[in-house]
Amino acid sequence: MNTKEMIETFGTVKELANAIGVTQSAVNQWGLAVPIGRRKSVRMALRERANELEAEAKRMRRAAKEISEE
């Protein structure tokens, strides 16, 4: 699990750190790969983020449909 990719996925070091409940300093110390002990929490945060994005996409599709029906 690549640290840089995870930071990009969450947007910033701060957002990744907040998502898994650690400090920004902790994330900055990870190096190239997410430490094995943090991978489970990162995976859980990724699932949560995916669910949020899916819900947002559904809201946007509904809004677009309502606009097109006007």
Biopython code that builds the backbone (N, CA, C, O; Angstrom):
import numpy as np
from Bio.PDB.StructureBuilder import StructureBuilder

atoms = [
    (1, "MET", "N", (0.862, -1.164, 0.000)),
    (1, "MET", "CA", (0.000, 0.000, 0.000)),
    (1, "MET", "C", (0.913, 1.232, 0.000)),
    (1, "MET", "O", (1.670, 1.451, 0.946)),
    (2, "ASN", "N", (0.838, 2.015, -1.042)),
    (2, "ASN", "CA", (1.714, 3.152, -1.262)),
    (2, "ASN", "C", (1.220, 4.395, -0.505)),
    (2, "ASN", "O", (0.068, 4.802, -0.654)),
    (3, "THR", "N", (2.088, 4.982, 0.294)),
    (3, "THR", "CA", (1.717, 6.157, 1.094)),
    (3, "THR", "C", (1.292, 7.325, 0.215)),
    (3, "THR", "O", (0.280, 7.971, 0.489)),
    (4, "LYS", "N", (2.047, 7.598, -0.827)),
    (4, "LYS", "CA", (1.732, 8.732, -1.709)),
    (4, "LYS", "C", (0.350, 8.563, -2.338)),
    (4, "LYS", "O", (-0.418, 9.522, -2.416)),
    (5, "GLU", "N", (0.034, 7.353, -2.783)),
    (5, "GLU", "CA", (-1.279, 7.105, -3.382)),
    (5, "GLU", "C", (-2.406, 7.300, -2.370)),
    (5, "GLU", "O", (-3.469, 7.817, -2.712)),
    (6, "MET", "N", (-2.173, 6.889, -1.136)),
    (6, "MET", "CA", (-3.203, 7.048, -0.111)),
    (6, "MET", "C", (-3.424, 8.526, 0.208)),
    (6, "MET", "O", (-4.560, 8.959, 0.402)),
    (7, "ILE", "N", (-2.347, 9.291, 0.262)),
    (7, "ILE", "CA", (-2.471, 10.736, 0.501)),
    (7, "ILE", "C", (-3.250, 11.379, -0.642)),
    (7, "ILE", "O", (-4.131, 12.205, -0.404)),
    (8, "GLU", "N", (-2.934, 11.009, -1.875)),
    (8, "GLU", "CA", (-3.638, 11.558, -3.039)),
    (8, "GLU", "C", (-5.116, 11.168, -3.012)),
    (8, "GLU", "O", (-5.978, 11.967, -3.377)),
    (9, "THR", "N", (-5.403, 9.953, -2.583)),
    (9, "THR", "CA", (-6.786, 9.487, -2.523)),
    (9, "THR", "C", (-7.605, 10.308, -1.541)),
    (9, "THR", "O", (-8.757, 10.645, -1.816)),
    (10, "PHE", "N", (-7.017, 10.630, -0.399)),
    (10, "PHE", "CA", (-7.728, 11.393, 0.619)),
    (10, "PHE", "C", (-7.611, 12.897, 0.410)),
    (10, "PHE", "O", (-8.367, 13.665, 1.006)),
    (11, "GLY", "N", (-6.679, 13.322, -0.424)),
    (11, "GLY", "CA", (-6.538, 14.737, -0.750)),
    (11, "GLY", "C", (-5.319, 15.381, -0.121)),
    (11, "GLY", "O", (-4.539, 16.040, -0.809)),
    (12, "THR", "N", (-5.146, 15.200, 1.168)),
    (12, "THR", "CA", (-4.008, 15.790, 1.875)),
    (12, "THR", "C", (-3.565, 14.861, 2.997)),
    (12, "THR", "O", (-4.291, 13.945, 3.383)),
    (13, "VAL", "N", (-2.374, 15.104, 3.514)),
    (13, "VAL", "CA", (-1.893, 14.354, 4.671)),
    (13, "VAL", "C", (-2.858, 14.544, 5.836)),
    (13, "VAL", "O", (-3.179, 13.592, 6.548)),
    (14, "LYS", "N", (-3.313, 15.767, 6.024)),
    (14, "LYS", "CA", (-4.229, 16.064, 7.125)),
    (14, "LYS", "C", (-5.513, 15.252, 7.017)),
    (14, "LYS", "O", (-5.979, 14.698, 8.013)),
    (15, "GLU", "N", (-6.094, 15.175, 5.816)),
    (15, "GLU", "CA", (-7.344, 14.431, 5.643)),
    (15, "GLU", "C", (-7.137, 12.929, 5.855)),
    (15, "GLU", "O", (-7.995, 12.268, 6.439)),
    (16, "LEU", "N", (-6.016, 12.388, 5.392)),
    (16, "LEU", "CA", (-5.713, 10.980, 5.634)),
    (16, "LEU", "C", (-5.539, 10.728, 7.127)),
    (16, "LEU", "O", (-6.099, 9.779, 7.676)),
    (17, "ALA", "N", (-4.763, 11.580, 7.772)),
    (17, "ALA", "CA", (-4.533, 11.427, 9.207)),
    (17, "ALA", "C", (-5.847, 11.480, 9.981)),
    (17, "ALA", "O", (-6.081, 10.654, 10.863)),
    (18, "ASN", "N", (-6.702, 12.443, 9.657)),
    (18, "ASN", "CA", (-7.996, 12.557, 10.332)),
    (18, "ASN", "C", (-8.862, 11.326, 10.099)),
    (18, "ASN", "O", (-9.564, 10.872, 11.003)),
    (19, "ALA", "N", (-8.810, 10.789, 8.884)),
    (19, "ALA", "CA", (-9.642, 9.643, 8.534)),
    (19, "ALA", "C", (-9.293, 8.403, 9.348)),
    (19, "ALA", "O", (-10.160, 7.569, 9.610)),
    (20, "ILE", "N", (-8.033, 8.277, 9.747)),
    (20, "ILE", "CA", (-7.637, 7.078, 10.487)),
    (20, "ILE", "C", (-7.286, 7.359, 11.941)),
    (20, "ILE", "O", (-6.899, 6.453, 12.680)),
    (21, "GLY", "N", (-7.421, 8.615, 12.349)),
    (21, "GLY", "CA", (-7.234, 8.949, 13.759)),
    (21, "GLY", "C", (-5.797, 9.016, 14.234)),
    (21, "GLY", "O", (-5.492, 8.632, 15.363)),
    (22, "VAL", "N", (-4.916, 9.502, 13.375)),
    (22, "VAL", "CA", (-3.518, 9.708, 13.767)),
    (22, "VAL", "C", (-3.132, 11.147, 13.450)),
    (22, "VAL", "O", (-3.906, 11.885, 12.841)),
    (23, "THR", "N", (-1.949, 11.534, 13.861)),
    (23, "THR", "CA", (-1.486, 12.893, 13.576)),
    (23, "THR", "C", (-0.870, 12.972, 12.179)),
    (23, "THR", "O", (-0.479, 11.963, 11.592)),
    (24, "GLN", "N", (-0.796, 14.191, 11.671)),
    (24, "GLN", "CA", (-0.131, 14.411, 10.386)),
    (24, "GLN", "C", (1.332, 13.997, 10.472)),
    (24, "GLN", "O", (1.889, 13.452, 9.520)),
    (25, "SER", "N", (1.947, 14.259, 11.613)),
    (25, "SER", "CA", (3.338, 13.894, 11.830)),
    (25, "SER", "C", (3.537, 12.390, 11.696)),
    (25, "SER", "O", (4.535, 11.939, 11.134)),
    (26, "ALA", "N", (2.593, 11.618, 12.209)),
    (26, "ALA", "CA", (2.681, 10.153, 12.098)),
    (26, "ALA", "C", (2.658, 9.728, 10.638)),
    (26, "ALA", "O", (3.460, 8.893, 10.220)),
    (27, "VAL", "N", (1.745, 10.297, 9.862)),
    (27, "VAL", "CA", (1.660, 9.958, 8.434)),
    (27, "VAL", "C", (2.947, 10.354, 7.721)),
    (27, "VAL", "O", (3.438, 9.614, 6.869)),
    (28, "ASN", "N", (3.489, 11.507, 8.061)),
    (28, "ASN", "CA", (4.717, 11.973, 7.420)),
    (28, "ASN", "C", (5.914, 11.070, 7.707)),
    (28, "ASN", "O", (6.914, 11.124, 6.991)),
    (29, "GLN", "N", (5.825, 10.255, 8.732)),
    (29, "GLN", "CA", (6.921, 9.345, 9.083)),
    (29, "GLN", "C", (6.803, 7.974, 8.417)),
    (29, "GLN", "O", (7.681, 7.132, 8.602)),
    (30, "TRP", "N", (5.754, 7.732, 7.657)),
    (30, "TRP", "CA", (5.517, 6.425, 7.087)),
    (30, "TRP", "C", (6.541, 5.982, 6.045)),
    (30, "TRP", "O", (6.796, 4.784, 5.922)),
    (31, "GLY", "N", (7.113, 6.872, 5.318)),
    (31, "GLY", "CA", (7.998, 6.463, 4.230)),
    (31, "GLY", "C", (7.191, 6.106, 2.990)),
    (31, "GLY", "O", (6.092, 6.627, 2.796)),
    (32, "LEU", "N", (7.721, 5.227, 2.154)),
    (32, "LEU", "CA", (7.070, 4.897, 0.886)),
    (32, "LEU", "C", (5.814, 4.050, 1.042)),
    (32, "LEU", "O", (4.877, 4.176, 0.253)),
    (33, "ALA", "N", (5.791, 3.195, 2.047)),
    (33, "ALA", "CA", (4.661, 2.283, 2.222)),
    (33, "ALA", "C", (3.956, 2.533, 3.553)),
    (33, "ALA", "O", (4.585, 2.848, 4.563)),
    (34, "VAL", "N", (2.630, 2.382, 3.524)),
    (34, "VAL", "CA", (1.844, 2.475, 4.755)),
    (34, "VAL", "C", (2.291, 1.326, 5.668)),
    (34, "VAL", "O", (2.341, 0.176, 5.232)),
    (35, "PRO", "N", (2.612, 1.629, 6.919)),
    (35, "PRO", "CA", (3.032, 0.559, 7.834)),
    (35, "PRO", "C", (1.964, -0.533, 7.959)),
    (35, "PRO", "O", (0.765, -0.255, 7.925)),
    (36, "ILE", "N", (2.416, -1.754, 8.102)),
    (36, "ILE", "CA", (1.501, -2.895, 8.195)),
    (36, "ILE", "C", (0.458, -2.684, 9.287)),
    (36, "ILE", "O", (-0.707, -3.037, 9.105)),
    (37, "GLY", "N", (0.859, -2.120, 10.403)),
    (37, "GLY", "CA", (-0.061, -1.901, 11.513)),
    (37, "GLY", "C", (-1.142, -0.862, 11.245)),
    (37, "GLY", "O", (-2.114, -0.777, 11.996)),
    (38, "ARG", "N", (-0.990, -0.081, 10.199)),
    (38, "ARG", "CA", (-1.981, 0.958, 9.862)),
    (38, "ARG", "C", (-2.831, 0.599, 8.650)),
    (38, "ARG", "O", (-3.792, 1.306, 8.345)),
    (39, "ARG", "N", (-2.502, -0.468, 7.963)),
    (39, "ARG", "CA", (-3.196, -0.802, 6.714)),
    (39, "ARG", "C", (-4.669, -1.120, 6.908)),
    (39, "ARG", "O", (-5.495, -0.758, 6.069)),
    (40, "LYS", "N", (-5.008, -1.786, 7.994)),
    (40, "LYS", "CA", (-6.413, -2.103, 8.241)),
    (40, "LYS", "C", (-7.227, -0.821, 8.419)),
    (40, "LYS", "O", (-8.320, -0.700, 7.866)),
    (41, "SER", "N", (-6.705, 0.130, 9.184)),
    (41, "SER", "CA", (-7.448, 1.377, 9.404)),
    (41, "SER", "C", (-7.537, 2.187, 8.112)),
    (41, "SER", "O", (-8.540, 2.858, 7.871)),
    (42, "VAL", "N", (-6.500, 2.130, 7.283)),
    (42, "VAL", "CA", (-6.549, 2.834, 5.992)),
    (42, "VAL", "C", (-7.596, 2.175, 5.090)),
    (42, "VAL", "O", (-8.362, 2.874, 4.426)),
    (43, "ARG", "N", (-7.637, 0.840, 5.058)),
    (43, "ARG", "CA", (-8.640, 0.151, 4.243)),
    (43, "ARG", "C", (-10.055, 0.509, 4.692)),
    (43, "ARG", "O", (-10.934, 0.741, 3.862)),
    (44, "MET", "N", (-10.269, 0.552, 6.002)),
    (44, "MET", "CA", (-11.587, 0.908, 6.521)),
    (44, "MET", "C", (-11.951, 2.340, 6.135)),
    (44, "MET", "O", (-13.093, 2.614, 5.764)),
    (45, "ALA", "N", (-10.989, 3.247, 6.221)),
    (45, "ALA", "CA", (-11.232, 4.636, 5.838)),
    (45, "ALA", "C", (-11.503, 4.744, 4.340)),
    (45, "ALA", "O", (-12.319, 5.563, 3.916)),
    (46, "LEU", "N", (-10.831, 3.928, 3.542)),
    (46, "LEU", "CA", (-11.076, 3.917, 2.098)),
    (46, "LEU", "C", (-12.504, 3.462, 1.801)),
    (46, "LEU", "O", (-13.181, 4.043, 0.952)),
    (47, "ARG", "N", (-12.956, 2.425, 2.499)),
    (47, "ARG", "CA", (-14.339, 1.956, 2.298)),
    (47, "ARG", "C", (-15.339, 3.042, 2.660)),
    (47, "ARG", "O", (-16.317, 3.268, 1.946)),
    (48, "GLU", "N", (-15.081, 3.714, 3.783)),
    (48, "GLU", "CA", (-15.973, 4.793, 4.204)),
    (48, "GLU", "C", (-15.989, 5.919, 3.170)),
    (48, "GLU", "O", (-17.048, 6.451, 2.836)),
    (49, "ARG", "N", (-14.815, 6.274, 2.672)),
    (49, "ARG", "CA", (-14.720, 7.333, 1.652)),
    (49, "ARG", "C", (-15.451, 6.919, 0.381)),
    (49, "ARG", "O", (-16.139, 7.738, -0.229)),
    (50, "ALA", "N", (-15.312, 5.664, -0.027)),
    (50, "ALA", "CA", (-16.007, 5.159, -1.213)),
    (50, "ALA", "C", (-17.516, 5.233, -1.023)),
    (50, "ALA", "O", (-18.239, 5.617, -1.943)),
    (51, "ASN", "N", (-17.995, 4.873, 0.154)),
    (51, "ASN", "CA", (-19.431, 4.956, 0.440)),
    (51, "ASN", "C", (-19.922, 6.391, 0.382)),
    (51, "ASN", "O", (-21.005, 6.657, -0.138)),
    (52, "GLU", "N", (-19.131, 7.320, 0.913)),
    (52, "GLU", "CA", (-19.503, 8.738, 0.865)),
    (52, "GLU", "C", (-19.579, 9.220, -0.577)),
    (52, "GLU", "O", (-20.515, 9.928, -0.948)),
    (53, "LEU", "N", (-18.602, 8.840, -1.389)),
    (53, "LEU", "CA", (-18.592, 9.252, -2.791)),
    (53, "LEU", "C", (-19.764, 8.655, -3.560)),
    (53, "LEU", "O", (-20.357, 9.315, -4.413)),
    (54, "GLU", "N", (-20.095, 7.403, -3.254)),
    (54, "GLU", "CA", (-21.236, 6.761, -3.903)),
    (54, "GLU", "C", (-22.537, 7.474, -3.553)),
    (54, "GLU", "O", (-23.374, 7.704, -4.426)),
    (55, "ALA", "N", (-22.709, 7.824, -2.290)),
    (55, "ALA", "CA", (-23.908, 8.548, -1.862)),
    (55, "ALA", "C", (-23.985, 9.914, -2.542)),
    (55, "ALA", "O", (-25.058, 10.344, -2.964)),
    (56, "GLU", "N", (-22.843, 10.591, -2.646)),
    (56, "GLU", "CA", (-22.804, 11.893, -3.321)),
    (56, "GLU", "C", (-23.176, 11.751, -4.796)),
    (56, "GLU", "O", (-23.915, 12.576, -5.334)),
    (57, "ALA", "N", (-22.671, 10.716, -5.443)),
    (57, "ALA", "CA", (-22.989, 10.486, -6.857)),
    (57, "ALA", "C", (-24.482, 10.240, -7.035)),
    (57, "ALA", "O", (-25.078, 10.735, -7.991)),
    (58, "LYS", "N", (-25.094, 9.483, -6.127)),
    (58, "LYS", "CA", (-26.536, 9.234, -6.208)),
    (58, "LYS", "C", (-27.320, 10.532, -6.067)),
    (58, "LYS", "O", (-28.282, 10.772, -6.797)),
    (59, "ARG", "N", (-26.894, 11.376, -5.109)),
    (59, "ARG", "CA", (-27.579, 12.670, -4.925)),
    (59, "ARG", "C", (-27.461, 13.519, -6.182)),
    (59, "ARG", "O", (-28.421, 14.171, -6.593)),
    (60, "MET", "N", (-26.294, 13.507, -6.783)),
    (60, "MET", "CA", (-26.073, 14.311, -7.982)),
    (60, "MET", "C", (-26.910, 13.789, -9.151)),
    (60, "MET", "O", (-27.464, 14.578, -9.917)),
    (61, "ARG", "N", (-27.004, 12.466, -9.290)),
    (61, "ARG", "CA", (-27.829, 11.897, -10.366)),
    (61, "ARG", "C", (-29.295, 12.271, -10.179)),
    (61, "ARG", "O", (-29.983, 12.621, -11.138)),
    (62, "ARG", "N", (-29.771, 12.192, -8.916)),
    (62, "ARG", "CA", (-31.164, 12.578, -8.636)),
    (62, "ARG", "C", (-31.401, 14.040, -8.972)),
    (62, "ARG", "O", (-32.412, 14.385, -9.584)),
    (63, "ALA", "N", (-30.477, 14.896, -8.577)),
    (63, "ALA", "CA", (-30.607, 16.330, -8.851)),
    (63, "ALA", "C", (-30.610, 16.595, -10.348)),
    (63, "ALA", "O", (-31.401, 17.400, -10.839)),
    (64, "ALA", "N", (-29.737, 15.926, -11.066)),
    (64, "ALA", "CA", (-29.668, 16.103, -12.520)),
    (64, "ALA", "C", (-30.966, 15.632, -13.166)),
    (64, "ALA", "O", (-31.459, 16.274, -14.094)),
    (65, "LYS", "N", (-31.518, 14.539, -12.700)),
    (65, "LYS", "CA", (-32.774, 14.023, -13.231)),
    (65, "LYS", "C", (-33.911, 15.000, -12.988)),
    (65, "LYS", "O", (-34.731, 15.249, -13.872)),
    (66, "GLU", "N", (-33.954, 15.562, -11.756)),
    (66, "GLU", "CA", (-35.007, 16.527, -11.432)),
    (66, "GLU", "C", (-34.902, 17.769, -12.311)),
    (66, "GLU", "O", (-35.923, 18.296, -12.752)),
    (67, "ILE", "N", (-33.701, 18.237, -12.570)),
    (67, "ILE", "CA", (-33.508, 19.407, -13.421)),
    (67, "ILE", "C", (-33.948, 19.104, -14.847)),
    (67, "ILE", "O", (-34.591, 19.934, -15.491)),
    (68, "SER", "N", (-33.606, 17.924, -15.337)),
    (68, "SER", "CA", (-33.958, 17.580, -16.724)),
    (68, "SER", "C", (-35.448, 17.383, -16.891)),
    (68, "SER", "O", (-35.962, 17.496, -18.004)),
    (69, "GLU", "N", (-36.154, 17.091, -15.814)),
    (69, "GLU", "CA", (-37.604, 16.885, -15.886)),
    (69, "GLU", "C", (-38.383, 18.185, -15.787)),
    (69, "GLU", "O", (-39.596, 18.195, -15.997)),
    (70, "GLU", "N", (-37.707, 19.279, -15.472)),
    (70, "GLU", "CA", (-38.408, 20.564, -15.323)),
    (70, "GLU", "C", (-38.772, 21.151, -16.649)),
    (70, "GLU", "O", (-39.366, 22.229, -16.704)),
]
sb = StructureBuilder()
sb.init_structure("model")
sb.init_model(0)
sb.init_chain("A")
sb.init_seg("    ")
for serial, (resi, resn, name, xyz) in enumerate(atoms, 1):
    if name == "N":
        sb.init_residue(resn, " ", resi, " ")
    sb.init_atom(name, np.array(xyz, "f"), 0.0, 1.0, " ", f" {name:<3s}", serial, name[0])
structure = sb.get_structure()
